[in-house]
Amino acid sequence: MYVRILIFLLALAILVLLLRSILRDVSESLRGSLYRKKLGNRGVEEPASVVETVGDKMILRIALPGIASEGDVKVKKLSRSIEVRAYAGDKVYFKLFPVPLGAKIISKRMEEGEYIIELHRGG
């Protein structure tokens, strides 16, 4: 009897953890959609990007033409994604990258119109 109760409680705990993870992902996706909607999609552009995986690193390369300095780029690390916003006059670049849980930003830099973010994938 106690074993059944223990198994039930364990299964319930796993279900709760899975639901929390799913809700967090949906929340982050909606956040990006709401941001675009807030600006009315006027002047909002999703920049071209490339994601590379090298060993335990992820490298995000985002094309940001017209961005003058790193100060015009805002990067926000969420639990399972990276949000990138950049401002060039009336234009706003917005991109949301899914990343593994536990990923950590190692470095960020501008190089010739391209913003590069390196992450440790975690694990």
C-alpha positions in Angstrom: 0.0 0.0 0.0 2.8 2.4 0.9 4.6 1.6 -2.2 1.6 2.5 -4.4 1.2 5.8 -2.6 4.9 6.5 -3.0 4.8 5.6 -6.7 1.7 7.8 -7.2 3.4 10.8 -5.4 6.6 10.3 -7.5 4.6 10.3 -10.7 2.7 13.4 -9.6 5.9 15.2 -8.8 7.3 14.3 -12.3 4.1 15.5 -13.9 4.3 18.8 -12.1 7.9 19.4 -13.1 7.0 18.6 -16.8 4.1 21.0 -16.7 6.2 23.8 -15.2 8.8 23.3 -18.0 6.1 23.4 -20.7 4.5 26.5 -19.2 7.8 28.3 -19.0 8.5 27.6 -22.7 5.1 28.8 -23.7 5.4 31.9 -21.6 8.8 32.7 -23.2 7.4 32.2 -26.7 4.4 34.4 -25.9 6.7 37.1 -24.6 8.4 37.4 -28.0 5.0 37.5 -29.8 3.6 40.1 -27.4 6.7 42.3 -27.9 6.3 42.2 -31.6 2.5 43.0 -31.2 3.3 45.9 -28.9 5.4 47.5 -31.6 2.7 46.7 -34.1 5.2 45.0 -36.4 6.1 48.5 -37.7 9.8 48.6 -38.2 10.3 45.2 -36.4 12.4 42.8 -38.3 13.7 39.3 -37.5 17.4 39.4 -38.4 19.1 36.6 -40.3 21.0 34.3 -38.0 23.1 31.2 -37.8 23.4 28.8 -34.8 26.5 26.7 -34.6 27.3 23.9 -32.2 30.9 23.3 -31.4 31.5 20.7 -28.7 29.8 22.0 -25.5 29.4 25.5 -27.0 26.7 27.2 -29.0 27.5 30.1 -31.1 24.7 32.5 -32.2 25.5 34.8 -35.1 23.0 37.5 -35.8 23.2 39.9 -38.8 22.5 43.4 -37.6 23.1 45.9 -40.4 22.9 49.5 -39.3 23.7 48.8 -35.6 26.4 51.3 -34.6 27.6 49.9 -31.3 27.1 47.1 -28.8 25.1 49.6 -26.6 22.3 49.3 -29.2 21.9 45.6 -28.6 20.1 44.2 -25.6 20.5 40.5 -24.8 18.2 38.8 -22.2 18.9 35.3 -21.0 15.6 33.5 -20.1 15.5 29.9 -18.7 15.3 28.2 -22.1 15.9 31.0 -24.6 18.0 34.0 -25.4 16.1 37.2 -26.4 18.0 39.7 -28.6 16.8 43.2 -29.4 18.7 45.8 -31.4 17.8 49.3 -32.3 18.9 51.1 -35.5 16.9 54.4 -35.9 13.3 53.5 -36.5 14.0 49.9 -37.0 14.0 47.3 -34.3 15.5 43.8 -34.7 14.1 41.1 -32.6 15.1 37.4 -32.3 14.4 34.6 -29.8 16.7 31.6 -29.8 15.8 28.4 -28.0 18.7 27.2 -25.8 19.1 24.2 -23.5 18.2 24.5 -19.9 21.2 25.6 -17.9 23.0 27.3 -20.8 25.2 30.2 -19.8 26.4 33.1 -21.9 30.2 33.1 -22.1 30.7 36.2 -24.3 29.0 38.7 -26.5 30.6 41.0 -29.2 30.0 42.9 -32.4 32.1 42.1 -35.4 31.5 43.8 -38.8 27.7 44.1 -38.6 27.3 40.8 -36.9 26.5 40.2 -33.2 28.0 37.0 -31.8 26.9 35.3 -28.6 28.8 32.3 -27.3 27.1 30.0 -24.8 28.2 27.0 -22.7 25.4 24.5 -23.4 25.2 23.3 -19.8 24.1 19.9 -19.0 
